[in-house]
Amino acid sequence: MMEVHLPYSLTKDEVLAKAKLLLSAMAKAHQDLIKNLSENWQGYTCSFSFQAKGKNISGWIEVRESEVFFKADLPFLFKLMKGEIEANIRDEWYRLLLP
């Protein structure tokens, strides 16, 4: 299991709009790796799934009062790269927050 806490200082609705771009931005940045992205947003929560290197990955994103909480089930192969994956998610998040 991988959990990433992404802080923010915008309004919750402004952050929701940014959060809705996070997965597609990650998929675009890693289009050679991420395939078949599926997102289902319900209010401030999203369940998602995709394939990476033929392995299924699923999880959810929740926009909370002061953070976006990102949680994903990682196959064993990706658990070895957990730190790098978390860093990529944070980098993309901070890029999305830029004006």
N, C-alpha and C positions, 0 to 999 in steps of 0.2 A: 504494500500500500504506500502510496506517495501522497503527501499533503503539503500544499504550498499556501501560505498566507500572504496575500498581496494588499498592502495598505493603500489607502487613498485619502484625499482631502477634498474631493469634489462632492456634489450632492449625490445621493444614492441613485437618483434617476440618470444623472450624467454618467455615473460609473456603470450603470446597467447598459447604456448604449455602448460604452467602451468594452465592457465584458462580452457583449454579443459579437464583437469583432475578434476577440482573442483567439478562438480556435481556428477560424478561417485564416487569420494572419499566420498562425503557426503552421497550418497546412500549406499555405502558399510558400512560406519560407523554407519548408522542408518537403516540397512536393515530390521529391524523389523517394521519400520515406513514408509519408502519411497518405493513405488511400481510404476511400469510402467513408468520409467523415459524415456523421449523422448527429444533429443537434436537436433537442426538444426543449425549448424554453417555456416555462410556466411561471409567470410573474418574475421573481428574482432568482429563480433556480433553473438550472439547465442540466439535463442528463445528456451524455454524449457517448459516442463510440466511434472507433475507426480501426483501421488495420495499419500496422507498421511492421515491415519485414515479414509479412504473412501472419503476424500474431495479432489477436484481438485485444484491444485496450478499451476499457470503459471507465466512466466515472461521472462526476457531477461538479458543477460550479454553483456557488451560492454567493450572491451579493448581500453582504451583511452591513451593519451600520458604519463600520470603520475599516472594513477589509473585504476583499473578495477571497473566498475560500475555494480552493481547487483541490479535488481529491480524485485519484485514479488508481485502479488496480493494474499493476504492472506485471507482465510475465517475467519469469526468472531472468531471461536474457537482458531485459531492460532494467532490472533491479541493480545490475552491475553498473549501469550508467545513470543511476538516480540523481546524483549530484549535478551532472551535466544537464540532464533534462530539466531539473528544477531551475538551474541558472538560465536556460533558454526561455523558460516560461516567464521568469522575472524580467529578463531583458526585453522580451516582446511586450510585456505588460507596461513597463516604464516607457517604451517607445510609443505605445498607444496613448499614454497619458500626456505626451508632449503636445503643446498647443499647435 
